[in-house]
Amino acid sequence: MAGVTDAPFRALAWRFGAGHVVGEMVSAKSELWDTEKSRLRRRTVTGISPVAVQIAGGDPETIADAARRHWQDGADIVDINFGCPAKKVCRKAAGSALLADEQLVARIIAAAVAAVPVPITVKIRSGFSPAQKNGVAIAAIAQEEGARAVVVHGRTRACRFLGAAEYDTVAAIKSRLSIPVIANGDIRSGTEAREVLTATGVDAVMIGRAALGAPWLLGQIAGEIEEPDTAEKIATMIDHVRAGHAFYGPAGVRIMRKHVR
């Protein structure tokens, strides 16, 4: 998540037992590659492997070029975002806006797969809208074009983050695909994770907003750690603020406020 899963946060999540972390979503546009924001968002964390990055864009050639640049920069996995519902992303014909054009999705994935020797994965939603819930078709396209895994958020693009995530579409996608399928949306505890795994048969779950301010949650869900006590949570918060200050400079203190709850 852009603005959340930065290097300091990923380092904490990994320390607490996350099995896989992905960098912040960045634009595929080459003219933004060397901006200060892009450089910070592309920073990796020593000791975390594989290095997974996420790119967003709506043009196959631009996506292919971005995948190539990230691979040359050390990425082990390149994820393409077809799931972000943010208006500023969708207005640029990227993120979940692309779910309305299945042929374009196919061309984007095919171009990225052809451009790099590392796995291409995709993040999608259950469809473009409740009336166009085409997540199964999109996921099948992703597999056919060479994607190595699919993450599915159980809401449509039109739903944004409103209402509850549904998992019938996720289960249908899992039954159709042979590549790994990862479920996402409204998973806030180990109990909810187990319920989703049982209901859908997916290979893993991905945690997003629920981990904001709780980097230990991923390790809890994975069964690696117990709930930290208050003293450890406070110590973690202090560590996070210090890491944010070291990473961003004085602005880091302000940025870290979003993680404190």
N, C-alpha and C positions, 0 to 999 in steps of 0.2 A: 504494500500500500504506500503510495507516494506520500511523503511527509510523516510516515510512521515507522516503516521497517528500514530505517537507516542503519548504518554500521553499528552505532552504540546499542541500538535495540536488538539487532540480530546477534550481537555478541552475548548479550544477556540471555536471550532465548536459547541460544546454543548451550550456554553454560548450564542452564536449568534442564536441559534434556530434549530440546526439539530435535526431531530426526532429520529435518530438511528445512532450510530457510531460503527465501527468494528475495533478491534485492528490490529496491523501490522501482516502481514503474517509471520508465523514462521514454521520452519521445524518440522515434526512429529517425527524425530529421537530422541530417549530418550537420546542418548549420547551427544546431544547438549542442553539438557534441562537446565543445570546449567552453561552454558557459560555466560559471562557478557552481550553479545549482546542479548541472549535469555531472560535473566532476565529483561533487560530493555524493550524489546519488549512485554513482558507479563505483565508489570505494568498496573494496573487499575487506574481509576480516580474516586475519591470519589464523589458521587452524580450522576454518570451516570448509568442508568439502562434501559434495561438489559445490563449485561456485555457480549459482543459478541467477540469471538476470531476467528482467521482464521488459519487453519493449511494446510500444503502442504506435499504431499508424494505420493508414488506409490504402497505401500504395504498395503493390508487390515488390517493385524494384527498390523502393526506399526501405522496406522491411528486410529484404535480402541483404542490402548493403549494411544495415544496422546489425543484423545477425553476424555478418562477416567481421565487422569491426569489433563487436563484443567478443567473438571467438578469438580473434587475434590479440585481444586485450586480456585473454585468460579465462573466459567463460567456459564452463563445462556443460552447461545447459542453457538454452535460450528459450524463454517462455514468451508467447505472443498473447497480449491481452485482448480478448474479445468480450470481456465481462464488465469493464468499468462503466457505471451508469452516469458518471459526473457530466454535467451539462457542458463544461468547457472541453471535455474530451470528445463527447458525442457530436458537438457542433463542428468538430474537425474531421468528421467521418472516421472515427476511430473507436476503440473500446467496444461496448455492446451495441453501438449504432450499426456496426458491420453485420450483426446477426440477421438483418433484413435482406442481405444480399449474399446468398449462399455461394454463388459462382465466384464472387470476389473473395470470400473467405477461402475457397479452394485455391485460387490463384496465389493468395498471400502465403498460405501454408506451403504450397508446392515450391514457391520461389525461395522461401527460407530454408526448407529441407535441402534444396539443390545447392544452396550457397555455402553450407558449412558441414563439417564432418561430425559435429556433436549433436546430441538429441535436441529436437524441437518439441516443446510441449505447448499446450494451449489452455487458457482459462476462458470458460464460456459461462453463459447463464442458461436457464431452462428454455429460453426462447426470446424472441423480440418483444412479444406482448402476450397477454393471456389468449388473445385471438390468433396469435401466430406463435404457438409454443413449439418451435422447431428445433429444440435442443437435440433431439435424437438424430435428426438429419444433419445438423451441424457437426455433432460428434462423429458420426459415420464418415462425413467428408474429411474431418481431421485425420482419422485413421487411414482412410484411403490415400490421402496425400502424403502420408509418411510421418505424421506426428507420433511421438513415442508415449505420450500420456495426456489425459484430459482431466482438468479440474472443472467441476460443475457447481455453480452456485444455484441453489434452489429457488431463485426468483427470476422473473423475466426482466428485460431491460426496462419496460414500462413501469414495473413495480418498484424499481429503485431499491430502497431498503424498507419499504412499507409492508405491513402484514407479516405473516409467518412464512418461512421457507418451506417448500414442499419437496418431498423426496420420491414421489412416484416417477417423475421424469428422470431423476438420477438413477433409480433402479432400472428403468427402461433402457437408459444409455448403457449401464453396466451389462445388461443382458445381451446387448447388441454388439459390444466391442470386445476385442481380445487383448487390447493394450490396457495398461492400468488406468483405472478411473478413480478419482479422488473427489470426495464430497465436501461441500463448503456451504456454510450458512446457518446461523443460529445454533452453533455448537459451543456450549459454554462450560461444559463439565465432562468428566469421564463417563458419567451415566448417559448423557446425551450422545456422546461419541459412540458408545457401545450400541445404543438404540439405532443410530443411523447405520452403523456397520451391519447390524443384524437385518434391518429392514431393506437395505439396498444391495448388500453383498460387495460393496466397493472395497478397493484395496487399501485405502487410507482416508483420513480426514484432514482437512486443512482449516486452520483457525485464523480468523482475521480480526475483526473488531473486538472480539471478546478478550484478546490478549493485550489490548491497549491498556497500559498501566498494570499489567499482570504478566510479565515475561515468564514467570514460573508456571503459568497455566499449561503451556505446551508439554512440559515435563510431567505435570500432574496427569494430564490426559493420556500420555504415553505410559503411565505407570512407573515412571522413573523416580519420582520424588513425592513426598507428602506436602500438604499445604504448609508453606512457611509460617512461622509464628510472627507476631507483630514486630518484634525486634529485628528479625531477618528482613522483613518487608521494608522497614525504615532504612536499614543498612543498604538494601538493594536500591532504594530510591536515591539515597545519597550517592552511591556508586554511579547510578545512571546520570544524575545531574552533573557530576564531575566529568564523566565521559563525554556528555553532551557539550560541556564547556570546552573541553580539550579538542573536540571535533569541530565545533562551529565557532569557537571564540565566545565573546560575551553574549552573543545572540543565543547561544546554546541554553542558557538559563531560561529564557523566554520560551524557546521551542520545547523544552522538557516539561513545561506546565501541562501540556496535553496528556502526558502519561500519568500524572498524579491524580488519583481519585480516591 
